[in-house]
Amino acid sequence: MTNVDPNYFRTDSIREVVTNIAQRFTPVDAARKLIIERTLLIIMDRPELDLGDPVRELLPVIRQVALDHFQVKDRNQVRESHR
């Protein structure tokens, strides 16, 4: 996985950053919108997130929301579903 420059998203809003990252998890528009909205609610509830480096802070949050949405418990379940 390539490193992303922390300044890459400096001019974008948090919603735009979340949208860009969420696109990695699903091409389905409805699922992506749900993941985005749930992630934004989590961000509002977690003021300790360092949004100065949004990729590093938000990627794990968005990933967990996506896994929860698709009801995936762990990586083994993901591998099994793609066989």
C-alpha positions as CSV (number, residue, x, y, z in Angstrom):
1,M,0.0,0.0,0.0
2,T,1.4,3.4,-0.9
3,N,1.8,6.1,1.6
4,V,-0.5,9.1,1.1
5,D,0.9,12.5,1.7
6,P,-0.9,13.9,4.8
7,N,-1.4,17.2,3.1
8,Y,-3.1,15.6,0.1
9,F,-6.6,16.4,1.5
10,R,-5.9,19.8,3.1
11,T,-8.2,21.7,0.8
12,D,-11.1,19.2,1.0
13,S,-13.8,19.1,3.6
14,I,-14.0,16.1,6.0
15,R,-17.1,14.9,4.0
16,E,-15.1,14.9,0.8
17,V,-12.2,13.0,2.5
18,V,-14.6,10.4,3.9
19,T,-16.3,10.1,0.5
20,N,-12.9,9.6,-1.3
21,I,-11.9,6.9,1.2
22,A,-15.3,5.2,1.2
23,Q,-15.2,4.7,-2.5
24,R,-12.4,2.2,-1.9
25,F,-14.8,-0.1,-0.1
26,T,-17.8,-0.3,-2.4
27,P,-18.9,0.8,-5.9
28,V,-22.6,0.7,-4.7
29,D,-23.8,4.3,-4.3
30,A,-26.4,3.5,-1.6
31,A,-24.0,1.5,0.5
32,R,-21.3,4.2,0.1
33,K,-23.7,6.9,1.2
34,L,-24.7,5.0,4.3
35,I,-21.0,4.3,5.2
36,I,-20.3,8.1,4.7
37,E,-23.1,9.2,7.0
38,R,-22.3,6.7,9.7
39,T,-18.7,7.7,9.6
40,L,-19.5,11.3,9.9
41,L,-21.6,10.6,13.0
42,I,-18.7,8.7,14.6
43,I,-16.4,11.6,13.8
44,M,-18.7,14.1,15.5
45,D,-18.8,11.8,18.6
46,R,-15.0,11.4,18.8
47,P,-13.4,14.8,19.2
48,E,-10.1,13.1,20.0
49,L,-9.6,12.2,16.3
50,D,-6.7,14.1,14.8
51,L,-8.1,15.4,11.6
52,G,-4.8,17.1,10.8
53,D,-3.9,13.7,9.2
54,P,-7.3,12.6,7.9
55,V,-6.2,9.5,6.0
56,R,-4.4,8.0,9.0
57,E,-7.2,8.8,11.4
58,L,-10.2,8.1,9.3
59,L,-9.2,5.1,7.2
60,P,-9.6,2.7,10.2
61,V,-12.9,4.3,11.2
62,I,-14.3,4.0,7.7
63,R,-13.0,0.5,7.3
64,Q,-14.8,-0.6,10.5
65,V,-18.0,1.1,9.4
66,A,-17.8,-0.7,6.1
67,L,-17.1,-4.1,7.7
68,D,-20.0,-3.6,10.1
69,H,-22.3,-2.6,7.2
70,F,-21.4,-5.7,5.2
71,Q,-21.6,-7.8,8.5
72,V,-18.0,-9.0,8.1
73,K,-16.5,-10.1,11.5
74,D,-12.9,-10.6,10.4
75,R,-10.6,-11.0,7.5
76,N,-11.1,-14.7,7.2
77,Q,-14.8,-14.1,6.5
78,V,-13.8,-11.7,3.7
79,R,-11.5,-14.2,2.1
80,E,-14.2,-16.9,2.3
81,S,-16.8,-14.7,0.6
82,H,-14.6,-14.1,-2.4
83,R,-14.0,-17.8,-3.3
